[in-house]
Amino acid sequence: MIDRLLAAVEGGDHSPVFLVHGDLVLAEPAARRLAEALATKAGCEVEVRRRPARFGEVLDDLRTLALFASGKVVLVIDSAVFADRSAAAELVDSAEKSLPIAEGGELPDRSREGAARLLQAVRLFDLDPYAGEPEELLAEMPDWAFQGGKGLRRKKPRGRTKKQAEELRAGLCQLLAAARQAGLAGWAEGDIAELAAVIRGGLPSGHALVLAEDSVAKDHPIIQQLKDSKAVAQVGSVASERRGGWSGLEPLARELNRQTGVAISREAMAELARRTLRQQRQGDVDAESTARLAAEYRKLANMASGGRIDRQLIESTVEDRGQEDVWKLLDAVGAGRSHEALDRLRRLLAAADDPVVGRLSFFGLLASFCRQLTALQGVMRLGRVQPGESNYNRFKTGVAPRLQADLPDGSKNPLAGLHPYRLHRAYLAASRISEEVVIALPWRLLEAEMRLKGESDDPQAVLTDLVAQLAAGR
């Protein structure tokens, strides 16, 4: 689609405002090509503005300079001007980087971007950041907006604790007050109205605005206005597939090939993605990992011989810090595939941004799995359930109801409510692992937890030993 916009620029019949959206690894270079084509026609240089603190200033510059210069092209990257409410948590995380702020005095330059992002987040919920007390305004925003966006949840899957979120909200109240004192507006309704007016009425000849955005609300009224002007290009994005792997890699490979002049085989690109990309909790691909893929590609391009990157070069050069499916790791443990389980564990921990959080997070899931094994063997004895039913359909209809039925003494069954598929995987593991190992699990888990939380000089070895013992089943 970017070629269509470039053709429109070459023909001289185009909108004064363009939007290129998708993964920024793709959107930014495509938007640069478009801006450079516009600048060449106008006889000027491209001015790049990344995350501007005030969007209105960009439009003011374009209109004011039109009185003195024959042309001006501004490329704005990641303004979030078209973001929807789902982007509020990321905007709040950006604002946090400006904390703490000094009491009194002017808002430092380093804090203005964060303050602008906070004002944007407030406006996404149809709140006026200048109406009422800061505490009252931020209290009207939902709790999830302060619990962490996609980037933070990559390091802390559960986000901020309730106490941390409240502390952040208190700090942001000070930032909001300082932003108001400094007269910042964020993306005010006036800015949006002015942008709409520019799209309708145009700019002087040779003047243009190009936006490269990652987050775009599909129902934003200006998006439709730009579409009507045939000024929008969606360059695609990388997405995780349900059965593993990644879609959208081909456009990314083409763009990086264009930038570096070095191609990559499909097999090698798939391996590079496997070693670099990570999936967010919501299923989206982490933007930072997409950027890492691009950086690794550029590094490999400088090392490749014959103008082509192959899989062997990737395997010998790129550290494997890609997405690891923790459920597949637990399945490998339950099925007794020791080598696979240990390899997946190594990969999971190597990819963790915070090793301590990564180890404890996985230990929590492993401990839950071990409790299921203990409960399963007990319920199987009580109900005289035979082990080893490998057919899922027969298990679901014939075995699962017996495993999840009320206990003879009337107490609640600990397996009640467990999804049949997960129950089946745990049942097969409980059928394989010896009773002696399962009986000892509570003690082993307690010992492992104590060692993980400070009683061991090598906490990773603690997890490795526990996984190895479970996979061995004896």
Steps between C-alpha positions, in 0.01 A plus 500: 500500500792735553575481127153637428569801723842553340333496159251763621787720618676461166179596321456810717141416603502408866381583850703741719499237778603134471474217749716187488419249772605153611806368683734798530783287361299511176302820540792732578717422194193502273396838637856630453495397134173684457624810683823503298304480175288796612809695608674436167200643314491802734878558495546474876624263771282273712454616859455200734303534823485192722234496772450878502391642834233714330332405176359848443854636468562277197199646319591853609852457358364379168259790468740768624795391288276508194523879524879494464602179320399335173469158658514302823445128567466373857520131589342424839581159647295330772289797607214273616260768374268228367530265799197337657439428867694174486817710460440686828715263709798549263456878520493482881818288496668767287388767745651304790847553354470871589461423871592621749474871427639779716259702712426843353682667214465434130441156355838373371533427128560131572161487673296674230463194277381291794260775606359519147449123498313521830273771361433280196405209726260720696332626182453145367235457770319820398632684805611862498846511667436861604166433672502405866780389730772265360412237761133503394586477131739207533257324732248498212740304280470118524743307719634300202646818350744517794580128526737494203502495122635240261867588548487488878299175501773337294719536810220465756215291353263594781580870473532732797362395834209697645738686729741583215212622283378730776852637555528565127162674495616726784821591314307568181274740688808717558600467134150599387503804726841604360377445143202726565724767651724481191198540272543167320193366326581156365292413199215738568177494307619823341805323357285225352262757355792692347637181346160424352484855362843459339390175333187670365648837409857406417834671555692738274676337207813308604387455860404154631468294816580126513407293805653162586291331767488164675177546696195604296133489601305353210191708573685833538312757287818645351613156385191481281565853379852401396373183335254708297797710390688182406782602734529189720739208462497197727839334473417190700609353828646179636252280687519171686323201349278268701709192428832672556717705272446850368308658214596824328871419474521538120432879490751545781762297312437701181543831682822392674628365168427841345683680780810279506519356150537154655230234462401220737354157431150421630642229727760740642238772558284253690797407720589865559138566604503196731810634676385862535122547499285486810127494546316727738248371751216623274643311202663800332865494401724707726616806304841497671564146379408601143756778527754246628432278197570796271820587687624140482420489127709812437789351699476174307492690170846638575629149570329308218705373209357484152232759577271256679433412865470128565382302801849386595614861546199569723556191715865591555442871564158585645427421865177308539279734703174446318154397610475183707163338563493415869213253445707303250777496760262355759372249244859386436550457875177303535576279200849415629687669212790604720729641231223712347381620841847614607563667164170689521573599862840639402340700220220631722741628763747641246221713351392646835578870541503453876651157586357501854146576380536247219607220735232572760227536238580161348539340843147617586361320193711191566385489864137518385567212259656295783197562724280370218714186477465441873125553491461280192674199646292531816171529309600215267552274803171604661297457183694199375568679173733309270808690377625545145193589288676678213196564279376850587139448389461183705669671796273806473178297498592205720786589734485876561149494661619237749813701583300819556204349690431592861723318749350218713519710820314788333799736489579705191697321232825694431474396133151644451493775240833406338473508120476144360802548272729619781355228724583238238861617470540492880326160519745350250789640704351363823461163327869497406671644808558261788297531821819545703595810297151653532482438877830686541393798284369728781831473684702545179298810406548657843873435487524637145305814595730572794808453282357716221430781745852528634640177639681400180792656315371352174118536489484400134652164589220454756235524228703287259533224762128508583398485133745218432366294794139548392572417137689188607200402714699321764 
